[in-house]
Structures are given as C-alpha cells and as structure tokens.
Amino acid sequence: MPLIKHNAFVENTFAHVADDEALPDGPIVVSLKRWQAERETLAARNAPLGVRLSSDQSPEALGADVSHFALIELEFPKFRDGRGYSWARILRQRLGFTGEVRAVGDVLRDQWLFMSRCGVDAFEVRPGTRLEDFRAALAEQTVFYQPASDRIRNVLDLRQSRTRAAAE
C-alpha cells in the first residue's frame, strides 16, 4: 500500500515479519506477541525495529520499551474503531515516543487530520490516493477546540492570549 509521510509519498523500508518467520536483515516490523517472546534477540539487532499493535493492544504494554522502536504501527481495522487515536496520544504524551507512528488498515480521508493531531505522522493509504487530497484534508480546519499532540494552540489558548494582550 502507498505510504504518506511528511506530506509526501515515501517508500516503506520496513518488512513485516510473521511470528513464525525467520528474521531477515534490515528494518522489520513484528507483532507485540513476538516482541514479548523474543525481546532480547530483537533488541540486540543492528537494524531499525518496528512493532505493530492491533486495535485491542494498548501501547502501555510496551512501557519503557518504546525506546527500542523506530516505528510503531497502529491498526485501524474499521472506520468506527477509534482506539488508535487514544493509542497515538498515549505514545506521544504519556510514553514520550518520538519515532514514527504509522496508521495502517482502514485509514480514510476523513480521519487523516484527526489522526495527525493525535500524533500519527505516517499513513498507509489506499492505492489511487492523491497527495493533493491528503494535503487538502490536513488543511480543512485551522482552529480547534481541544488540545492535542500537535501543539496547535486551541481556541481557549487563543482567547486567553487576546485577553492578556488587551489588558496590557
């Protein structure tokens, strides 16, 4: 599937490795189950490592191990399963993860802006997706009521700034 990162199509350099498959050289993505079973072996590899979390697997199961990963994939199995939004915020805000958070699965145009606000910075998109559509989706809203991981100032912060400026 095509991959968008930093507002551009990029090549996916990570290979997905099944739980029973031999580990190849180079960047790989493994399941949480495999990470937990082979933690020492995987952590000792000299190549970028990623883990894929299904929608029912909280990133808190990784704990401090997030520092071992260059990539954490969050599965969105269907449009109405929004747990991945929470997982992205937990990764960024609570666990301090600074690597790539990638949305995979049923990732739709209507979700791109909100996923990016929660901390997702790479998106597996459907074939035929146009970059212009992606950029337009991210620009559809410029003012937000709720704070998020993207550090865009929300309406309350903007109002307080204006009130302070008027009082000075």
N, CA, C and O of each residue as an XYZ file, in Angstrom:
672
protein
N       0.836     -1.181      0.000
C       0.000      0.000      0.000
C       0.883      1.247      0.000
O       1.976      1.240      0.567
N       0.411      2.305     -0.632
C       1.178      3.556     -0.618
C       1.321      4.101      0.802
O       0.461      3.884      1.655
N       2.422      4.812      1.037
C       2.722      5.349      2.356
C       2.983      6.851      2.228
O       3.791      7.285      1.408
N       2.281      7.638      3.056
C       2.491      9.085      3.086
C       3.139      9.444      4.411
O       2.677      9.051      5.482
N       4.232     10.209      4.310
C       4.940     10.696      5.489
C       5.521     12.056      5.132
O       6.056     12.232      4.038
N       5.421     13.019      6.040
C       5.898     14.387      5.792
C       5.284     14.962      4.518
O       5.969     15.603      3.722
N       3.982     14.725      4.334
C       3.222     15.256      3.193
C       3.741     14.813      1.832
O       3.562     15.519      0.840
N       4.385     13.647      1.776
C       4.889     13.124      0.506
C       4.776     11.602      0.504
O       4.777     10.969      1.559
N       4.681     11.031     -0.677
C       4.745      9.581     -0.780
C       6.180      9.155     -0.529
O       7.112      9.747     -1.075
N       6.362      8.140      0.287
C       7.688      7.619      0.580
C       7.669      6.102      0.444
O       6.611      5.473      0.469
N       8.842      5.538      0.303
C       8.970      4.085      0.226
C       8.925      3.496      1.628
O       9.542      4.027      2.551
N       8.205      2.418      1.781
C       8.182      1.700      3.052
C       9.415      0.805      3.100
O       9.510     -0.163      2.346
N      10.345      1.121      3.972
C      11.594      0.364      4.052
C      11.518     -0.777      5.066
O      12.457     -1.564      5.186
N      10.403     -0.869      5.797
C      10.239     -1.908      6.811
C       9.534     -3.124      6.225
O       8.541     -2.994      5.509
N      10.061     -4.313      6.539
C       9.434     -5.573      6.125
C       8.642     -6.129      7.307
O       9.136     -6.153      8.434
N       7.418     -6.574      7.047
C       6.632     -7.225      8.099
C       7.076     -8.671      8.219
O       7.187     -9.385      7.223
N       7.330     -9.094      9.453
C       7.807    -10.449      9.700
C       6.765    -11.169     10.555
O       6.430    -10.720     11.651
N       6.259    -12.287     10.043
C       5.276    -13.080     10.782
C       5.922    -13.696     12.018
O       7.144    -13.824     12.092
N       5.110    -14.067     12.966
C       5.610    -14.612     14.233
C       6.459    -15.869     14.059
O       7.359    -16.121     14.860
N       6.184    -16.657     13.023
C       6.916    -17.904     12.821
C       7.963    -17.811     11.712
O       8.546    -18.823     11.321
N       8.200    -16.617     11.212
C       9.120    -16.396     10.101
C      10.518    -16.038     10.621
O      10.658    -15.405     11.667
N      11.549    -16.454      9.873
C      12.926    -16.110     10.233
C      13.138    -14.607     10.084
O      12.510    -13.960      9.246
N      14.029    -14.065     10.906
C      14.300    -12.633     10.873
C      15.247    -12.291      9.730
O      16.372    -12.790      9.700
N      14.823    -11.457      8.796
C      15.716    -11.031      7.722
C      16.609     -9.884      8.189
O      16.412     -9.340      9.276
N      17.570     -9.526      7.381
C      18.375     -8.342      7.653
C      17.536     -7.111      7.312
O      16.569     -7.198      6.556
N      17.909     -5.989      7.868
C      17.248     -4.734      7.545
C      16.097     -4.410      8.491
O      15.817     -5.164      9.423
N      15.434     -3.285      8.243
C      14.337     -2.837      9.100
C      13.149     -3.799      9.045
O      12.729     -4.222      7.968
N      12.616     -4.136     10.222
C      11.484     -5.061     10.282
C      10.413     -4.541     11.243
O      10.673     -3.707     12.110
N       9.204     -5.065     11.056
C       8.079     -4.828     11.961
C       7.607     -6.185     12.444
O       7.382     -7.094     11.646
N       7.456     -6.320     13.762
C       6.981     -7.571     14.358
C       5.713     -7.291     15.163
O       5.381     -6.139     15.441
N       5.031     -8.337     15.522
C       3.843     -8.203     16.358
C       4.255     -7.967     17.812
O       5.400     -8.217     18.190
N       3.327     -7.491     18.608
C       3.582     -7.333     20.039
C       3.890     -8.687     20.665
O       4.765     -8.795     21.524
N       3.180     -9.706     20.238
C       3.404    -11.057     20.770
C       4.852    -11.506     20.532
O       5.499    -12.048     21.428
N       5.346    -11.272     19.315
C       6.719    -11.676     19.011
C       7.716    -10.833     19.793
O       8.716    -11.359     20.280
N       7.463     -9.539     19.922
C       8.348     -8.689     20.715
C       8.446     -9.207     22.142
O       9.540     -9.302     22.700
N       7.316     -9.537     22.725
C       7.312    -10.004     24.107
C       8.023    -11.352     24.246
O       8.667    -11.609     25.264
N       7.912    -12.208     23.238
C       8.541    -13.531     23.299
C      10.038    -13.487     22.993
O      10.799    -14.287     23.539
N      10.470    -12.571     22.135
C      11.862    -12.539     21.680
C      12.524    -11.184     21.937
O      13.373    -10.746     21.160
N      12.145    -10.543     22.995
C      12.598     -9.185     23.289
C      14.115     -9.029     23.205
O      14.606     -8.121     22.533
N      14.855     -9.897     23.875
C      16.323     -9.756     23.922
C      16.948     -9.889     22.532
O      17.820     -9.103     22.162
N      16.506    -10.878     21.774
C      17.042    -11.098     20.425
C      16.733     -9.913     19.527
O      17.608     -9.434     18.806
N      15.494     -9.436     19.565
C      15.091     -8.332     18.702
C      15.784     -7.026     19.104
O      16.190     -6.250     18.238
N      15.917     -6.783     20.390
C      16.564     -5.553     20.864
C      18.050     -5.527     20.505
O      18.633     -4.452     20.367
N      18.665     -6.701     20.352
C      20.098     -6.778     20.050
C      20.397     -6.597     18.560
O      21.557     -6.441     18.180
N      19.368     -6.614     17.715
C      19.585     -6.447     16.269
C      20.168     -5.087     15.967
O      19.915     -4.118     16.682
N      20.943     -5.018     14.915
C      21.558     -3.762     14.496
C      20.836     -3.221     13.268
O      21.452     -2.945     12.238
N      19.528     -3.076     13.394
C      18.704     -2.549     12.302
C      17.451     -1.941     12.927
O      17.035     -2.351     14.011
N      16.852     -0.966     12.250
C      15.627     -0.367     12.791
C      14.551     -1.421     13.032
O      14.390     -2.367     12.261
N      13.822     -1.225     14.125
C      12.806     -2.186     14.552
C      11.470     -1.475     14.725
O      11.403     -0.355     15.232
N      10.420     -2.142     14.297
C       9.073     -1.630     14.484
C       8.195     -2.694     15.104
O       8.505     -3.884     15.044
N       7.089     -2.258     15.705
C       6.118     -3.181     16.270
C       4.739     -2.749     15.801
O       4.452     -1.557     15.688
N       3.896     -3.725     15.532
C       2.512     -3.445     15.123
C       1.586     -3.802     16.269
O       1.623     -4.914     16.796
N       0.753     -2.839     16.646
C      -0.242     -3.050     17.686
C      -1.616     -3.153     17.050
O      -2.015     -2.281     16.277
N      -2.339     -4.212     17.371
C      -3.720     -4.305     16.905
C      -4.562     -3.339     17.735
O      -4.098     -2.833     18.757
N      -5.770     -3.087     17.312
C      -6.585     -2.060     17.970
C      -6.909     -2.387     19.419
O      -7.260     -1.490     20.186
N      -6.800     -3.654     19.809
C      -7.092     -4.018     21.201
C      -5.829     -4.118     22.065
O      -5.895     -4.579     23.205
N      -4.679     -3.689     21.529
C      -3.420     -3.749     22.275
C      -2.942     -2.343     22.619
O      -2.510     -1.591     21.745
N      -3.024     -2.005     23.875
C      -2.594     -0.685     24.329
C      -1.076     -0.561     24.244
O      -0.363     -1.517     24.550
N      -0.576      0.593     23.837
C       0.873      0.788     23.816
C       1.488      0.770     25.213
O       2.705      0.645     25.352
N       0.673      0.890     26.231
C       1.199      0.828     27.593
C       1.814     -0.540     27.883
O       2.605     -0.681     28.815
N       1.451     -1.551     27.082
C       2.074     -2.871     27.219
C       3.558     -2.808     26.866
O       4.332     -3.667     27.289
N       3.958     -1.806     26.099
C       5.370     -1.636     25.728
C       6.162     -0.942     26.833
O       7.352     -1.204     27.012
N       5.501     -0.063     27.567
C       6.170      0.662     28.644
C       7.426      1.367     28.162
O       7.421      2.007     27.110
N       8.484      1.252     28.919
C       9.752      1.908     28.588
C      10.407      1.308     27.346
O      11.347      1.888     26.801
N       9.922      0.156     26.899
C      10.483     -0.465     25.692
C      10.245      0.360     24.433
O      10.832      0.058     23.393
N       9.408      1.388     24.490
C       9.171      2.193     23.284
C      10.479      2.750     22.724
O      10.581      3.030     21.529
N      11.457      2.906     23.577
C      12.739      3.456     23.115
C      13.469      2.515     22.150
O      14.388      2.946     21.454
N      13.081      1.256     22.100
C      13.710      0.292     21.187
C      13.191      0.410     19.755
O      13.775     -0.157     18.831
N      12.097      1.145     19.572
C      11.415      1.133     18.271
C      11.620      2.413     17.486
O      11.570      3.515     18.032
N      11.853      2.244     16.192
C      11.893      3.370     15.263
C      10.489      3.646     14.733
O      10.189      4.756     14.293
N       9.632      2.626     14.780
C       8.290      2.696     14.195
C       7.316      1.917     15.063
O       7.612      0.811     15.516
N       6.154      2.509     15.285
C       5.053      1.777     15.907
C       3.843      1.935     14.996
O       3.370      3.045     14.754
N       3.352      0.804     14.497
C       2.176      0.809     13.639
C       0.932      0.583     14.494
O       0.910     -0.285     15.367
N      -0.091      1.371     14.231
C      -1.373      1.227     14.914
C      -2.406      0.785     13.894
O      -2.638      1.462     12.892
N      -3.024     -0.360     14.160
C      -4.037     -0.878     13.241
C      -5.376     -0.209     13.481
O      -5.837     -0.092     14.617
N      -5.991      0.226     12.393
C      -7.362      0.716     12.386
C      -8.157     -0.293     11.560
O      -8.236     -0.166     10.338
N      -8.756     -1.310     12.228
C      -9.386     -2.393     11.488
C     -10.663     -1.997     10.750
O     -11.007     -2.601      9.734
N     -11.371     -0.977     11.263
C     -12.563     -0.471     10.583
C     -12.773      0.976     10.981
O     -12.278      1.430     12.013
N     -13.501      1.681     10.163
C     -13.690      3.118     10.325
C     -14.149      3.514     11.727
O     -13.692      4.525     12.261
N     -15.032      2.746     12.318
C     -15.611      3.165     13.595
C     -14.828      2.714     14.826
O     -15.286      2.919     15.950
N     -13.669      2.109     14.638
C     -12.825      1.716     15.768
C     -11.804      2.823     15.999
O     -10.829      2.935     15.256
N     -12.022      3.635     17.019
C     -11.183      4.798     17.253
C     -10.122      4.626     18.319
O      -9.511      5.608     18.741
N      -9.886      3.399     18.766
C      -8.889      3.210     19.816
C      -7.498      3.664     19.403
O      -6.713      4.087     20.252
N      -7.182      3.585     18.131
C      -5.871      4.003     17.650
C      -5.569      5.472     17.925
O      -4.411      5.846     18.111
N      -6.605      6.303     17.952
C      -6.405      7.714     18.287
C      -5.867      7.826     19.713
O      -4.912      8.557     19.974
N      -6.487      7.100     20.616
C      -6.027      7.112     22.014
C      -4.627      6.545     22.124
O      -3.800      7.067     22.872
N      -4.355      5.476     21.384
C      -3.029      4.849     21.451
C      -1.959      5.835     20.959
O      -0.872      5.908     21.532
N      -2.266      6.586     19.907
C      -1.287      7.556     19.394
C      -0.997      8.634     20.438
O       0.159      9.006     20.641
N      -2.025      9.128     21.090
C      -1.808     10.157     22.128
C      -1.037      9.600     23.310
O      -0.169     10.278     23.861
N      -1.346      8.363     23.707
C      -0.609      7.742     24.807
C       0.863      7.603     24.432
O       1.742      7.893     25.243
N       1.134      7.161     23.208
C       2.521      7.026     22.764
C       3.264      8.356     22.841
O       4.380      8.418     23.357
N       2.655      9.402     22.335
C       3.328     10.705     22.274
C       3.389     11.390     23.637
O       4.446     11.875     24.041
N       2.264     11.432     24.343
C       2.188     12.256     25.545
C       2.577     11.524     26.824
O       3.262     12.093     27.674
N       2.162     10.304     26.968
C       2.442      9.592     28.218
C       3.749      8.822     28.161
O       4.507      8.804     29.131
N       4.018      8.178     27.014
C       5.217      7.349     26.907
C       6.402      8.092     26.282
O       7.522      7.580     26.286
N       6.165      9.283     25.751
C       7.245     10.099     25.198
C       7.872      9.541     23.932
O       9.040      9.816     23.656
N       7.127      8.762     23.156
C       7.664      8.160     21.937
C       7.903      9.235     20.883
O       7.014     10.034     20.589
N       9.104      9.252     20.319
C       9.453     10.271     19.327
C       9.654      9.699     17.931
O       9.910     10.443     16.985
N       9.539      8.385     17.798
C       9.698      7.766     16.481
C       8.451      7.916     15.639
O       7.557      8.699     15.961
N       8.401      7.163     14.564
C       7.272      7.208     13.632
C       6.075      6.440     14.190
O       6.203      5.296     14.625
N       4.922      7.084     14.170
C       3.656      6.411     14.478
C       2.891      6.339     13.164
O       2.554      7.362     12.567
N       2.624      5.120     12.726
C       2.014      4.895     11.413
C       0.621      4.298     11.567
O       0.436      3.310     12.278
N      -0.359      4.902     10.896
C      -1.718      4.371     10.860
C      -1.821      3.393      9.686
O      -1.475      3.725      8.552
N      -2.305      2.179      9.982
C      -2.462      1.152      8.945
C      -3.859      0.559      9.041
O      -4.489      0.595     10.098
N      -4.334      0.019      7.938
C      -5.651     -0.611      7.940
C      -6.668      0.256      7.219
O      -6.394      0.786      6.143
N      -7.843      0.397      7.819
C      -8.941      1.155      7.224
C      -8.754      2.636      7.547
O      -9.454      3.197      8.389
N      -7.798      3.254      6.861
C      -7.424      4.645      7.106
C      -8.056      5.495      5.997
O      -7.664      5.411      4.833
N      -9.039      6.314      6.381
C      -9.817      7.076      5.413
C      -9.483      8.564      5.437
O      -8.958      9.077      6.425
N      -9.787      9.237      4.360
C      -9.522     10.667      4.214
C     -10.089     11.467      5.380
O      -9.416     12.363      5.890
N     -11.292     11.169      5.809
C     -11.946     11.903      6.898
C     -11.169     11.809      8.204
O     -11.387     12.624      9.100
N     -10.286     10.856      8.332
C      -9.560     10.629      9.579
C      -8.161     11.236      9.591
O      -7.587     11.409     10.666
N      -7.603     11.558      8.451
C      -6.204     11.962      8.375
C      -5.868     13.138      9.275
O      -4.870     13.094      9.996
N      -6.672     14.179      9.250
C      -6.395     15.358     10.064
C      -6.405     15.009     11.546
O      -5.503     15.406     12.284
N      -7.411     14.276     11.982
C      -7.528     13.961     13.404
C      -6.465     12.959     13.852
O      -5.986     13.023     14.984
N      -6.100     12.047     12.974
C      -5.001     11.141     13.300
C      -3.700     11.925     13.476
O      -2.934     11.666     14.403
N      -3.460     12.869     12.594
C      -2.225     13.653     12.702
C      -2.234     14.505     13.963
O      -1.182     14.705     14.570
N      -3.382     15.009     14.369
C      -3.465     15.794     15.601
C      -3.176     14.939     16.825
O      -2.707     15.453     17.841
N      -3.450     13.649     16.742
C      -3.215     12.742     17.875
C      -1.783     12.238     17.936
O      -1.384     11.646     18.939
N      -1.005     12.458     16.890
C       0.390     12.029     16.923
C       0.802     11.092     15.810
O       1.966     10.699     15.745
N      -0.116     10.721     14.931
C       0.235      9.876     13.786
C       0.982     10.741     12.777
O       0.534     11.838     12.442
N       2.113     10.252     12.297
C       2.866     11.035     11.326
C       3.156     10.296     10.020
O       3.882     10.804      9.166
N       2.592      9.104      9.863
C       2.709      8.361      8.609
C       1.419      7.569      8.406
O       0.807      7.102      9.367
N       1.020      7.426      7.157
C      -0.280      6.842      6.843
C      -0.158      5.866      5.689
O       0.319      6.225      4.612
N      -0.591      4.627      5.912
C      -0.749      3.701      4.801
C      -2.098      4.030      4.189
O      -3.127      3.948      4.859
N      -2.093      4.402      2.918
C      -3.321      4.826      2.265
C      -3.678      3.875      1.137
O      -2.858      3.074      0.688
N      -4.901      3.982      0.699
C      -5.372      3.109     -0.374
C      -4.702      3.468     -1.696
O      -4.366      4.629     -1.931
N      -4.507      2.468     -2.562
C      -3.982      2.764     -3.897
C      -4.903      3.772     -4.588
O      -6.124      3.703     -4.448
N      -4.317      4.694     -5.323
C      -5.086      5.716     -6.019
C      -5.263      6.997     -5.212
O      -5.804      7.980     -5.718
N      -4.811      6.989     -3.962
C      -4.893      8.201     -3.149
C      -3.988      9.261     -3.768
O      -2.847      8.990     -4.142
N      -4.526     10.469     -3.864
C      -3.757     11.583     -4.420
C      -3.168     12.422     -3.289
O      -3.836     12.690     -2.290
N      -1.938     12.826     -3.451
C      -1.264     13.639     -2.452
C      -1.991     14.968     -2.228
O      -2.025     15.482     -1.110
N      -2.570     15.518     -3.293
C      -3.316     16.770     -3.171
C      -4.503     16.594     -2.225
O      -4.821     17.505     -1.461
N      -5.158     15.436     -2.268
C      -6.291     15.163     -1.376
C      -5.818     15.057      0.071
O      -6.489     15.533      0.987
N      -4.678     14.441      0.269
C      -4.124     14.321      1.616
C      -3.824     15.705      2.180
O      -4.221     16.020      3.302
N      -3.136     16.515      1.419
C      -2.789     17.862      1.885
C      -4.036     18.704      2.148
O      -4.083     19.463      3.115
N      -5.041     18.570      1.289
C      -6.288     19.321      1.482
C      -6.995     18.874      2.764
O      -7.555     19.699      3.485
N      -6.969     17.589      3.043
C      -7.618     17.077      4.260
C      -6.946     17.645      5.505
O      -7.625     17.971      6.479
N      -5.626     17.766      5.486
C      -4.912     18.303      6.641
C      -5.129     19.805      6.822
O      -4.911     20.342      7.908
N      -5.558     20.480      5.755
C      -5.756     21.935      5.821
C      -7.219     22.328      5.997
O      -7.529     23.519      6.033
N      -8.121     21.362      6.108
C      -9.553     21.685      6.158
C      -9.957     22.502      7.380
O     -10.865     23.329      7.300
N      -9.304     22.280      8.486
C      -9.617     23.030      9.698
C      -8.353     23.688     10.210
O      -7.268     23.106     10.174
N      -8.513     24.922     10.690
C      -7.354     25.643     11.195
C      -7.513     26.060     12.651
O      -6.539     26.466     13.285
N      -8.715     25.968     13.186
C      -8.980     26.337     14.574
C      -9.607     25.135     15.265
O     -10.521     24.504     14.733
N      -9.099     24.824     16.472
C      -9.558     23.632     17.180
C      -9.946     23.973     18.606
O      -9.371     24.873     19.217
N     -10.908     23.262     19.125
C     -11.347     23.463     20.497
C     -10.531     22.653     21.499
O     -10.294     23.110     22.617
N     -10.106     21.473     21.114
C      -9.408     20.607     22.055
C      -7.899     20.632     21.834
O      -7.434     20.724     20.698
N      -7.136     20.547     22.925
C      -5.679     20.431     22.769
C      -5.340     19.044     22.227
O      -6.106     18.093     22.387
N      -4.187     18.949     21.587
C      -3.773     17.667     21.013
C      -2.262     17.575     21.006
O      -1.570     18.492     21.446
N      -1.759     16.464     20.504
C      -0.322     16.211     20.462
C       0.417     17.109     19.484
O       1.636     17.252     19.584
N      -0.290     17.715     18.542
C       0.378     18.522     17.523
C       0.772     19.917     17.995
O       1.419     20.657     17.254
N       0.397     20.281     19.200
C       0.761     21.545     19.832
C       0.181     22.783     19.144
O       0.639     23.898     19.396
N      -0.807     22.602     18.290
C      -1.506     23.750     17.720
C      -2.327     24.383     18.836
O      -3.004     23.684     19.589
N      -2.266     25.685     18.939
C      -2.988     26.374     20.010
C      -4.490     26.237     19.786
O      -4.983     26.445     18.678
N      -5.208     25.887     20.843
C      -6.665     25.731     20.731
C      -7.356     27.059     20.997
O      -6.710     28.044     21.355
N      -8.671     27.082     20.820
C      -9.459     28.304     20.939
C      -9.290     28.948     22.313
O      -9.139     30.167     22.400
N      -9.311     28.168     23.373
C      -9.158     28.725     24.715
C      -7.820     29.446     24.876
O      -7.766     30.549     25.421
N      -6.741     28.821     24.401
C      -5.423     29.461     24.466
C      -5.398     30.761     23.668
O      -4.831     31.759     24.114
N      -6.016     30.745     22.488
C      -6.045     31.947     21.659
C      -6.828     33.070     22.346
O      -6.406     34.226     22.329
N      -7.967     32.725     22.947
C      -8.773     33.724     23.657
C      -7.995     34.306     24.838
O      -7.994     35.519     25.050
N      -7.339     33.445     25.598
C      -6.569     33.928     26.755
C      -5.426     34.842     26.317
O      -5.128     35.826     26.994
N      -4.793     34.532     25.208
C      -3.718     35.382     24.677
C      -4.248     36.752     24.308
O      -3.612     37.766     24.599
N      -5.404     36.791     23.670
C      -6.015     38.072     23.286
C      -6.417     38.868     24.508
O      -6.254     40.088     24.533
N      -6.942     38.197     25.525
C      -7.358     38.878     26.745
C      -6.152     39.486     27.449
O      -6.209     40.623     27.917
N      -5.058     38.727     27.524
C      -3.835     39.237     28.141
C      -3.276     40.424     27.358
O      -2.850     41.420     27.941
N      -3.284     40.306     26.048
C      -2.749     41.367     25.196
C      -3.599     42.641     25.332
O      -3.059     43.746     25.352
N      -4.908     42.488     25.426
C      -5.792     43.641     25.577
C      -5.624     44.319     26.927
O      -5.796     45.532     27.046
N      -5.287     43.527     27.953
C      -5.134     44.050     29.300
C      -3.807     44.810     29.474
O      -3.671     45.620     30.391
N      -2.852     44.552     28.610
C      -1.525     45.184     28.740
C      -1.484     46.565     28.163
O      -0.441     47.218     28.199
